[in-house]
Amino acid sequence: MSAAETPKRETTRLTPDNIPVEKAKLLPLLRTANLKKVACFSGFPDPDGLACTFAMEHLLQKLGAESVTSFYKGTFNRAQNKTFRTLLNISVQPEEKFEVEDGYTCIIAIDAPATLLPVQPDIVIDHHEQEGSMPAKIGSDVRFVGATSSIILEYLIAAEMDFNSEVGQRIATALLIGIITDTKNGIVETTCELDYQAMSFCHRQKDQKLFKEIINYPRPTYYNDLFCLAWNNKTIEGTLLVSGVGVIPEARSGILSDLAERFVEIEGVRTSVIFAIVDNYIDISIRSNSSLNVDEFVKTAFGGGGGKPGAGRSRIPLPVLFQNVPDLLSNELYDICVKIVKHKVLQIAGDKK
């Protein structure tokens, strides 16, 4: 067959007509659920969870919800997440403000394992494994895909959301950033055809100006200082890089994941582990481009925390005896933590016997 006769590759596009019945499978249940007062939980704030929350609120409103309140766990301490929330005007409340007595008629967990929720959810939509989680009361849609935003897009298209409107373009922008963040632009091994289709769709429908503003979010003034500190303190063995940035406040802890992502891009480094003492915790962020099972690695090395393909985090509480100590002792404690964390990481990773 000549080049001229080579058939063109067909490209499938997401439309209301080509979404299989088994996809967006909870939409009929959402249409008939009691949506008088809905609570949505998105777990720890990240672009995928925030995008899903933002999109779900608009979907529920389209389905007739009278009231939707979204909750998150933890804090907004990453510059990108702050920019994301501000520019998209996403309304989310800290989980501490959730009260069972407020009489929510429907609880939805989205991009959040049910184990993170304070109550049993009615509906779960996620791309995380739900092992050990409370079962959803009404139904769940959990798939092994790169980003929950890709799943949510199916629901919006099936519900005939108008993506040509201003709101629709903002939703597409949010979902696009959620997808490219969780899939690392499609290179994470869990990325599937749905993610690629969703990225393509959202790229065509996005608000270009808004997209560029969020992607090019401003780094905080202390970013370069901590980057230099982490680089100077690094230990590299094999393809593993480990470093710490000392004792830092909670407001700056979001930079740990930023640095971990930055260092894993360095030639020869496949896995980076960056940590600090934050308040009364040892806060550890992991990024990996290798075949390392990050979730298993985090739990084995640190006894707690968790991860997903390519990323993980652990927060280890300090014993009461070591909490709220003077700066001098705090710095000495950090020096000890450096040795212990590096030893555990290198040992578990197999780079040091």
Secondary structure by P-SEA (a helix, b strand, c coil): ccccccccbbbbbbcccccccccccaaaaaaaccccbbbbbbccccaaaaaaaaaaaaaaaaacccbbbbbbccccccaaaaaaaaaabbbbbccccccccccccbbbbcccccccccccccccccccccccccccccbbbbcccccaaaaaaaaaaaaccccccaaaaaaaaaaaaaaaaaacccccccccaaaaaaaaaaaaccaaaaaaaaaacccccaaaaaaaaaaaaccccccbbbbbbcccccccccaaaaaaaaaaacccccbbbbcccccccbbbbbbbccccaaaaaaaaaccccccccccbbbbbbcccccccccaaaaaaaaaaaaaaaaaaaaaaacccc
